[in-house]
Amino acid sequence: MFYKRKLSMEGEDPVKVIREAIAEALVFYYPFAGKLIEGPNRKLMVDCTSEGVLFIEADADIELNQLIGDTIDPGFSYLDELLHDVPGSEGILGCPLLLIQVTRFRCGGWAFAIRVNHTMSDAQGLVQFLTTIAEFARGAEDAPSVPPVWQREFLAARQPPSITFQHHEYEQVIDTTTDDNNKSTNHKSFFFGPKELIAIRSHLPLHPRSTSTTFNVLTACLWRCRTCALGLDPNETIRISCAATGRGKHDLRVPRGYYGNVFAFPAAVSRAGMISTSPLEYVVEEVKKAKTRMTGEYLRSVADLMVTKGRPLHTVAGIYIVSDTTRVGFDAIDFGWGKPVYGGLARASPLISFYARFKDNRGEDGTVVLMCLPETAMERFQEELKKMTREHVDGPFD
């Protein structure tokens, strides 16, 4: 999260303000100050050691507008220079659960970066924790406005466990990715404003053009372009997986203040050739299939699967995962310096793209998509994306 200089905060050191606010927040979110240990059947638990979290103070001899201007580069060509990774701190077990860095820029702006052990919280839970830090940073002296709730037994596996869905995201298959696609990766970000989204929708027939959600249309476009760029065998089985929250589902009553994980990765399965050559409408329908699988019962089935199979690994072969954080609230965290210029994930991974909100200097709202692909595939991806963001006037794409 990047913050501009604010005249009313002159004389306030963001490092001092944030460090003190974190200490106050951890009184209520004390599990974050511990470490993960593993119990029977690979069950993860928190050892509340009260050791605290990692905190880094940094200064960078650059100005904020060198990093973020009319557009943003969360591909972050400078990320490795900006952030300090504490050696030996990145493990799942036996390591600090949070790494936080506050970096001051010479212009008076600054950046807040956090790495979290995802076992502890989903995006909404993390935003709840960050909001508590922000409340203390702005001078709150009481308890958090939303008291944190642990209650991890709320999503414990049932007795006896009952797997009621086919979970394509945990199917163990052989990865047939070519050597070409295992070479060095390239990180880029892509901004999709109203103009680009209208152009992508123009590749759909009239009815789905007006009724399909932005998420479904954008995800279908990216999945199609990515599949073409990777040059996969037309008969290869591929998956689209949407990180979907269970919060707000009628059959899952999530306690207010619960900051654990309440999401799953429901997936739909297709063939690479179908995704790369079928009309965009078909790809949109496949994305919808994945997303609509998410219910409270689906989440409970995942919990039961974890116990029955001993916490199996997520499928990596032929899968593309998208995580939409545009409505989560990273862009609204105010530590006293106002809302961030950009608030969201810093980088994609080869299997996962993240969506974040961004408003450019012209005031145009849009979605930033973080993408990570092999070098050659990234070039082809950009070519495919150019085709999709040119308005199609002759009817559906074919």
C-alpha positions in Angstrom: 0.0 0.0 0.0 1.5 3.3 -1.1 0.7 6.6 0.6 1.3 10.2 -0.5 2.7 12.9 1.7 0.0 14.6 3.8 0.6 18.1 5.2 -1.5 17.5 8.3 0.7 14.6 9.2 4.0 16.6 8.9 6.3 15.6 11.8 4.7 12.2 12.2 7.0 9.3 11.4 5.0 6.5 9.7 7.5 3.9 11.1 6.9 4.9 14.7 3.1 5.3 14.2 2.7 1.9 12.5 5.1 0.0 14.9 3.2 1.2 18.0 -0.2 0.5 16.4 0.9 -3.0 15.5 1.9 -3.6 19.1 -1.6 -2.5 20.3 -3.4 -4.6 17.7 -1.5 -7.7 18.6 -2.9 -7.6 22.1 -6.3 -8.5 20.5 -4.8 -10.6 17.6 -2.3 -12.4 19.8 -2.2 -15.6 17.7 -0.4 -13.6 15.0 2.5 -13.3 17.5 3.0 -17.0 17.7 4.1 -19.8 15.3 2.5 -22.7 13.5 3.1 -26.3 14.6 1.9 -29.5 13.1 -0.2 -32.1 14.9 -1.6 -35.5 14.1 -2.7 -36.0 10.5 -0.8 -32.9 9.5 -3.3 -30.7 11.4 -2.0 -27.1 11.7 -2.2 -25.4 15.1 -0.9 -22.1 16.5 1.6 -22.2 19.4 0.9 -18.8 21.1 4.5 -18.0 22.0 4.0 -14.2 22.1 7.3 -13.9 20.2 5.9 -11.1 18.1 6.1 -10.3 14.4 9.0 -9.2 12.1 9.1 -5.5 11.5 11.5 -3.7 9.1 12.1 0.1 9.0 13.5 1.2 5.6 14.3 4.4 3.6 14.4 4.6 -0.2 16.1 7.4 -2.1 13.2 7.7 -4.6 9.9 9.5 -4.9 6.5 7.9 -5.0 5.7 9.2 -8.4 8.7 7.3 -9.8 6.9 4.1 -8.8 3.3 5.0 -9.5 2.1 7.6 -12.0 -0.7 7.4 -14.6 -0.4 3.6 -14.4 1.0 1.2 -11.8 3.6 -1.4 -12.1 2.8 -4.0 -9.5 4.8 -6.3 -11.7 7.3 -4.4 -9.5 10.5 -4.6 -11.4 11.8 -2.8 -8.3 10.2 -5.1 -5.8 13.3 -7.1 -4.9 15.1 -3.8 -4.3 12.3 -2.3 -2.3 11.6 -5.2 0.1 13.9 -7.0 2.5 13.3 -10.7 3.0 14.5 -11.9 6.4 16.4 -15.1 5.7 14.8 -18.2 7.1 11.5 -16.4 7.8 9.4 -17.7 4.9 8.5 -21.2 6.2 5.0 -22.3 7.0 6.0 -24.0 10.2 8.1 -22.6 13.1 8.5 -19.1 11.6 7.0 -15.7 12.4 3.5 -15.4 10.9 3.9 -11.8 9.8 6.6 -9.8 8.1 5.9 -6.0 7.9 8.0 -3.3 6.3 7.4 0.4 6.3 9.5 2.3 3.8 9.9 6.1 3.7 10.4 7.9 0.4 12.3 11.2 0.0 9.1 13.0 -1.1 7.4 12.3 2.2 5.3 9.5 0.8 5.8 6.0 2.2 4.8 2.3 1.6 3.4 -0.4 3.9 4.1 -4.0 2.9 3.0 -7.1 4.7 3.6 -10.8 4.1 1.2 -13.1 6.0 1.1 -16.8 6.5 -2.1 -17.5 4.6 -3.0 -20.4 6.9 -4.0 -17.7 9.4 -6.3 -15.5 7.4 -8.1 -14.9 4.1 -8.0 -11.5 2.5 -11.1 -10.3 4.4 -9.5 -11.4 7.7 -6.3 -9.7 6.8 -8.1 -6.5 6.0 -9.9 -6.7 9.4 -6.5 -7.0 11.1 -5.1 -4.1 9.1 -8.1 -2.0 9.8 -7.5 -2.5 13.5 -3.9 -1.4 13.1 -5.2 1.7 11.2 -7.7 2.5 14.0 -4.9 2.5 16.6 -2.6 4.5 14.2 -5.3 7.2 14.0 -5.5 7.5 17.8 -8.1 5.0 18.9 -7.6 4.1 22.6 -10.1 1.4 23.1 -10.8 -2.0 21.7 -11.1 -2.6 17.9 -14.4 -1.5 16.3 -14.8 -5.2 15.2 -13.6 -7.5 18.0 -11.6 -10.4 16.5 -13.1 -13.9 16.7 -10.9 -17.0 16.6 -13.4 -20.0 16.7 -11.6 -22.1 14.1 -13.8 -25.0 15.1 -16.5 -23.2 13.2 -15.1 -24.8 10.0 -13.8 -28.0 11.5 -14.4 -31.2 9.6 -17.7 -33.1 10.3 -17.9 -36.3 12.2 -17.9 -38.5 10.2 -16.3 -36.6 7.3 -18.5 -36.5 4.2 -17.0 -35.4 0.8 -20.0 -34.3 -1.1 -18.4 -32.7 -4.2 -15.8 -33.6 -6.8 -12.9 -31.3 -6.1 -11.1 -30.9 -9.3 -8.6 -28.5 -7.6 -7.2 -31.4 -5.5 -7.0 -34.0 -8.2 -3.5 -35.4 -8.4 -2.4 -35.4 -12.1 0.9 -35.4 -13.9 2.3 -32.0 -14.9 3.0 -32.1 -18.7 4.2 -28.5 -18.9 7.0 -28.2 -21.5 10.5 -27.1 -20.7 9.9 -23.8 -22.6 7.2 -22.9 -20.1 9.4 -23.7 -17.1 12.0 -21.1 -18.0 12.4 -17.7 -16.3 9.2 -15.9 -15.6 8.1 -12.4 -16.4 5.8 -10.3 -14.1 3.5 -7.7 -15.6 0.4 -5.8 -14.6 -2.4 -4.9 -17.0 -5.0 -2.1 -16.4 -8.5 -2.7 -17.6 -10.6 0.5 -17.6 -14.2 0.9 -19.0 -12.9 1.1 -22.6 -11.0 -2.2 -22.4 -13.9 -4.0 -20.7 -16.4 -2.7 -23.4 -14.1 -4.0 -26.1 -13.8 -7.5 -24.5 -17.6 -7.6 -24.1 -18.0 -6.8 -27.8 -16.7 -10.4 -28.5 -19.9 -11.8 -26.9 -23.4 -12.1 -28.3 -25.9 -9.4 -27.2 -27.5 -11.3 -24.3 -24.4 -12.5 -22.4 -22.7 -9.2 -23.4 -25.2 -7.3 -21.2 -25.8 -10.0 -18.4 -22.3 -11.4 -17.7 -20.5 -10.0 -14.7 -17.2 -8.1 -15.2 -15.4 -10.8 -13.3 -16.6 -13.6 -15.5 -15.9 -11.7 -18.7 -12.4 -10.5 -17.7 -11.5 -14.0 -16.3 -12.7 -15.7 -19.4 -10.6 -13.3 -21.6 -7.5 -13.8 -19.5 -7.9 -17.6 -19.4 -8.3 -17.8 -23.1 -5.3 -15.5 -23.8 -3.1 -17.4 -21.3 -4.1 -20.8 -22.7 -3.2 -19.6 -26.3 0.1 -18.0 -25.0 1.3 -21.2 -23.3 0.9 -23.2 -26.5 -0.7 -26.2 -24.8 -1.6 -29.4 -26.5 -5.3 -29.0 -27.6 -6.2 -32.3 -25.8 -4.6 -31.3 -22.5 -6.9 -31.1 -19.6 -6.9 -27.6 -18.0 -8.7 -26.0 -15.1 -9.9 -22.6 -14.1 -10.1 -22.1 -10.4 -11.7 -19.0 -8.7 -10.8 -18.1 -5.2 -14.4 -17.8 -3.8 -15.4 -16.7 -0.4 -18.0 -18.4 1.8 -18.8 -15.2 3.6 -22.3 -14.1 3.0 -23.5 -17.6 1.8 -27.0 -18.4 3.3 -25.9 -21.9 4.3 -22.8 -20.8 6.2 -23.1 -18.4 9.1 -19.7 -16.8 9.6 -19.3 -15.2 13.1 -18.8 -11.4 12.9 -15.2 -10.7 13.5 -14.0 -14.1 12.3 -10.6 -13.6 10.6 -9.7 -17.1 9.5 -10.0 -18.5 6.0 -13.5 -18.8 4.6 -12.7 -19.5 1.0 -12.1 -22.3 -1.4 -10.8 -22.8 -5.0 -13.7 -24.4 -6.9 -12.6 -25.4 -10.4 -14.1 -26.2 -13.8 -12.4 -28.6 -16.2 -12.0 -28.2 -20.0 -9.6 -29.0 -22.8 -7.0 -26.5 -23.9 -8.2 -26.6 -27.5 -11.8 -25.8 -26.4 -10.7 -22.7 -24.5 -8.3 -21.4 -27.2 -10.7 -21.8 -30.2 -14.3 -21.7 -28.9 -16.3 -18.4 -28.9 -15.7 -16.3 -25.8 -19.2 -17.1 -24.6 -18.2 -20.7 -24.1 -15.2 -19.7 -21.9 -17.5 -17.3 -19.9 -19.8 -20.2 -19.2 -16.9 -22.4 -18.0 -15.8 -19.6 -15.5 -19.4 -19.4 -14.3 -19.4 -23.1 -13.7 -16.4 -22.9 -11.4 -17.6 -19.8 -9.5 -21.2 -21.1 -8.9 -20.0 -24.3 -7.3 -19.1 -22.3 -4.2 -21.6 -22.8 -1.3 -21.3 -23.4 2.4 -21.7 -27.1 1.7 -18.8 -27.0 -0.8 -16.6 -25.4 1.9 -17.5 -28.0 4.4 -16.8 -30.7 1.8 -13.3 -29.2 1.4 -12.7 -29.4 5.2 -13.8 -33.0 5.2 -11.5 -33.7 2.2 -8.6 -32.2 4.1 -9.1 -34.6 7.0 -9.9 -37.7 4.9 -6.9 -37.2 2.5 -4.4 -35.8 5.1 -4.3 -32.2 3.8 -3.5 -33.0 0.1 -1.6 -30.5 -2.1 -3.5 -28.3 -4.5 -3.3 -29.4 -8.2 -0.7 -27.5 -10.2 -0.9 -29.2 -13.6 -2.9 -27.2 -16.1 -4.5 -24.9 -13.6 -5.1 -21.2 -13.6 -6.3 -19.5 -10.4 -7.7 -16.1 -10.2 -8.3 -14.1 -7.0 -10.4 -11.0 -7.1 -9.5 -8.6 -4.3 -11.2 -5.5 -5.8 -13.9 -5.4 -3.1 -11.9 -6.6 -0.2 -10.7 -3.2 1.0 -6.9 -3.1 0.7 -7.4 0.2 -1.1 -9.2 1.8 1.8 -6.8 1.2 4.7 -6.2 4.7 6.3 -3.4 4.9 8.8 -3.9 8.7 9.1 -2.4 9.6 5.7 -5.7 9.0 3.8 -6.4 6.1 1.4 -3.5 4.5 -0.4 -2.7 5.5 -4.0 -2.6 1.7 -4.6 -3.6 -1.0 -2.1 -3.4 -4.6 -3.2 -1.3 -7.6 -3.9 2.3 -7.0 -4.9 2.9 -9.8 -7.4 1.3 -12.7 -9.1 2.7 -16.3 -9.2 3.0 -18.6 -12.2 -0.4 -20.2 -11.3 -2.3 -17.3 -9.7 -3.4 -13.9 -11.0 -4.7 -11.2 -8.6 -7.2 -8.4 -9.4 -7.0 -5.1 -7.6 -8.7 -1.7 -7.8 -6.8 1.2 -9.2 -7.6 4.8 -10.1 -5.2 6.5 -12.5 -4.3 10.2 -12.4 -7.1 11.0 -14.7 -9.5 9.6 -12.1 -10.5 6.6 -14.2 -11.4 3.6 -12.1 -10.3 0.2 -13.3 -9.0 -3.2 -12.5 -5.3 -4.0 -12.3 -4.5 -7.6 -13.1 -1.2 -9.1 -12.0 0.2 -11.8 -14.3 3.2 -14.1 -14.2 4.2 -16.1 -17.2 7.4 -17.5 -18.9 9.1 -14.8 -20.9 8.1 -16.1 -24.4 4.6 -16.9 -23.2 4.2 -13.3 -21.8 5.0 -11.9 -25.3 2.3 -14.1 -26.9 -0.1 -13.3 -24.1 0.2 -9.6 -24.8 -0.5 -10.2 -28.5 -3.6 -12.3 -27.7 -4.8 -9.6 -25.3 -4.5 -6.9 -27.9 -6.9 -8.9 -30.1 -9.4 -9.1 -27.3 -9.2 -5.5 -26.3 -9.9 -4.3 -29.8 -13.6 -3.8 -30.3 -15.2 -6.6 -32.3 -17.8 -5.1 -34.7 -18.8 -8.2 -36.7 -20.4 -10.2 -34.0 -19.1 -12.9 -31.6 -15.5 -13.8 -31.7 -14.7 -17.0 -33.6 
